[in-house]
Amino acid sequence: MFDQFRAVKRRPPPGPGVAPARASVPGGYDPVASACTVILTASGVTSWPPGKDDQRKVLRKARAKTHPDLHNGDRTGWDRVEDAARTLRLA
């Protein structure tokens, strides 16, 4: 019997320090660059670090600064940071 789950070819995850593959979207929108900008702006860090561990530290800072408990339950900043983390495969 054909197993559709085994037939799907999956890409291996990127190695340490390797940015996820960028999707080519018409109009020049780059979701990876946009996600990096969101996290950098929220964390207050000036440049994106090359290593995954350092990227997670920056993400932790961004999460700490946008936590809903600090902003009277407002989740807009938190949700943007979480979406960016998913885009970068850090969450």
VMD Tcl script that draws the C-alpha trace (Angstrom):
set ca {
  {0.00 0.00 0.00}
  {1.25 3.48 -0.87}
  {2.16 5.57 2.15}
  {1.67 9.23 1.25}
  {3.54 10.47 4.32}
  {6.72 8.61 3.40}
  {6.47 9.64 -0.23}
  {6.77 13.35 0.62}
  {10.35 14.51 0.34}
  {11.32 16.81 3.16}
  {14.20 19.20 3.27}
  {16.63 18.83 6.14}
  {16.64 21.80 8.51}
  {19.34 24.40 7.90}
  {22.58 24.03 9.82}
  {23.68 26.36 12.58}
  {24.20 29.94 11.47}
  {22.39 29.36 8.18}
  {19.39 31.55 7.44}
  {16.24 29.76 6.27}
  {15.61 29.65 2.54}
  {14.04 32.83 1.26}
  {10.76 32.70 -0.58}
  {10.68 34.69 -3.77}
  {7.58 36.82 -3.64}
  {6.55 39.18 -6.44}
  {6.91 42.83 -5.53}
  {10.17 42.44 -3.63}
  {8.71 41.54 -0.21}
  {11.16 39.41 1.72}
  {9.53 37.67 4.72}
  {12.88 36.73 6.31}
  {14.23 40.28 6.20}
  {10.92 41.58 7.52}
  {10.97 39.07 10.40}
  {14.55 40.04 11.30}
  {13.56 43.70 11.34}
  {10.60 43.04 13.63}
  {12.73 41.16 16.16}
  {15.61 43.66 16.01}
  {13.27 46.62 16.49}
  {11.47 45.01 19.41}
  {14.69 43.92 21.15}
  {16.69 47.10 20.65}
  {19.66 45.22 19.16}
  {21.37 46.89 16.19}
  {22.57 43.92 14.11}
  {21.42 40.37 13.50}
  {23.87 37.82 15.00}
  {25.10 34.92 12.82}
  {24.68 32.04 15.30}
  {21.38 30.35 16.25}
  {22.14 30.65 19.98}
  {22.75 34.39 19.69}
  {19.60 34.75 17.58}
  {17.61 33.04 20.31}
  {19.07 35.49 22.86}
  {17.87 38.41 20.73}
  {14.46 36.73 20.43}
  {14.34 36.35 24.22}
  {15.01 40.09 24.63}
  {12.27 40.93 22.12}
  {9.82 38.65 23.92}
  {10.69 40.21 27.28}
  {10.15 43.76 25.98}
  {6.84 42.98 24.22}
  {5.30 40.69 26.84}
  {1.56 41.40 27.31}
  {1.94 41.62 31.10}
  {4.10 44.72 30.64}
  {1.62 46.39 28.27}
  {-1.70 45.97 30.10}
  {-2.63 42.85 28.15}
  {-1.92 44.32 24.68}
  {-0.71 41.41 22.54}
  {0.01 43.19 19.25}
  {3.79 43.47 19.76}
  {3.99 39.97 21.23}
  {2.10 38.45 18.29}
  {4.33 40.21 15.75}
  {7.47 38.89 17.48}
  {6.04 35.37 17.67}
  {5.10 35.41 13.96}
  {8.60 36.61 13.11}
  {10.13 33.84 15.23}
  {8.08 31.24 13.38}
  {9.16 32.69 10.04}
  {12.81 32.40 11.09}
  {12.23 28.93 12.57}
  {13.41 30.06 16.00}
  {10.24 29.24 17.91}
}
mol new
graphics top color blue
foreach p $ca { graphics top sphere $p radius 0.5 }
foreach p [lrange $ca 0 end-1] q [lrange $ca 1 end] { graphics top cylinder $p $q radius 0.2 }
display resetview
